[in-house]
Amino acid sequence: MSSVEQTLSIIKPDAVQRNLVDAIKSKFIENKLNIKKIKKIKISKEESAEFYKVHQTKPFYDGLCAYLSSGPIVVMILEGENAIQKNREIMGATDPQKAEIGTIRREHGISIDKNSVHGSDSPDNAKKEIDFFFKS
């Protein structure tokens, strides 16, 4: 059964720096995900650490936090049928080398670390992540 969901998408610093925002937004729209809210922001290392707290025990945590706070990012609320899963399919595998042809990470990702986009991986995380960036 399908349902309309919302999910968070982040266009990461490497993709913003390379002027890929419009190309990435187009990919979501082509795949019937509506951009409900969007803003370009710069977050601090502390905010990045809070956002990625779920990964704090992992070896890549510090680098991830430093990277997300290294330049402007674009955060979006995407909405559509099964938006969480659909967004994950559009993004592709974390490692751009292993991502399917046609996915954002395959087309634009530089490395596992600089893979251009982030997307929520579950309904619970989607809600937390949307609230993190779009506190009402």
N, C-alpha and C positions, 0 to 999 in steps of 0.2 A: 504494500500500500504506500502510495506516495503522499507527501505532505509538504506544504510550504514551510520552509525554515529560513532562519537567518544564520549567517556565519560571518566571522571576521576574516578579512584578508589584509595582509600588509605587503606593500611593495617596498622591498628592503633598500638600504642605502646604495648598494651597487647598481640596482636597476634605475633608481631615481637619478643617480649621477650620470648614467648613460642615456638619459632621456627616453626611457622605455615605458613611462607611465601610460601614455595613450595606447600603445600597442598591447599592453597587458589588460587595460580596461576593456579594449575591444574584444579580447579573447573571452572575457566574462560575459559581455553583452551578446556576442555571437552564440554563446552556449546558454542563453536564456536565464542568466543570473542578473537581476536588476541591482544597480548600485543605489541603495537607499540613502546612505550618508557617506561623505568622503571628506577627508581633510589631510593636508600636508603639515607635518609637525616634526619637531626634533625633540627626542626624549633624552633624559640624562642617563648616565650609567646606573644610577640607583633605580630609576623607573624601569629600565631594561631588566635589571636584576629582579625586581618585583614581578614583572611580566613573565619572565622565564623561570620563576621560582620552582616550578614543577621539575625543572631539569637540574636543580642546584647540586645534586649529588653526582652528576655526570662529569666526565673529564673535560668536555667541550664547553661547559657552562660559562666560565670567565670570558673565553673568546667570543662566545655567542652574545653575551651582554655588551662587551666592548664594541662588537660589530654593529649591533642594532642601534647603538647610541652614537655611532661614528659619523652620521650625516642625516639629512632629512629623510623621512619615510612618508609614505602615503598609506593611511589606514581607511578601510572601507567596510561598510556593512553590506554584504551581498544577500539578496533574498531571492528565493525561487524554490521550485520542486526539488526536494532532497538536496538542498543547497550545500550542506556540509560535504557529503560524498561527491557531489558533482564538482565542487571546487577542488577537492583533493585529486580527482581525475584530471581536471584541466591543468593543475599545477604539475603533476607528474611526480616521480620518485624524488626523494631528497637529493640523491646523487644525480646531477644532470646527465652523466654518462650512462646511467641505467634507466633514465626516464624515457617514456615512449616518445616516438617521433610525433611532433605536433603539439607537445605539451609546453607550457611556459618554461619550465626548468630546462628542458632539452634545448629549446630555441634560444633562451637568454641566460641561463645559469652559467656561472664561471667555474664553480667548484661546489663541493658539499656545503662548505661554509657560506659561500657567496652564491646562493641558489635563487636569488631574485625575489622570491615570494614566501610568505607564511600563510597558512590557513588553519583554522580550528579543526581539531580532529574528532570532536564529539559534541553532542548537544550541550553537555555541562560546560565544557571548555569554551564553546561558542558564546554561551551566555556570559561567562566570567570575562572573556576577552573583549566582548562588545562593551560590557560595563566598564572595563578598565579604560578604554579609550573614549567611550561616549557616555560618560556618567550623566544621567539626566538631572 
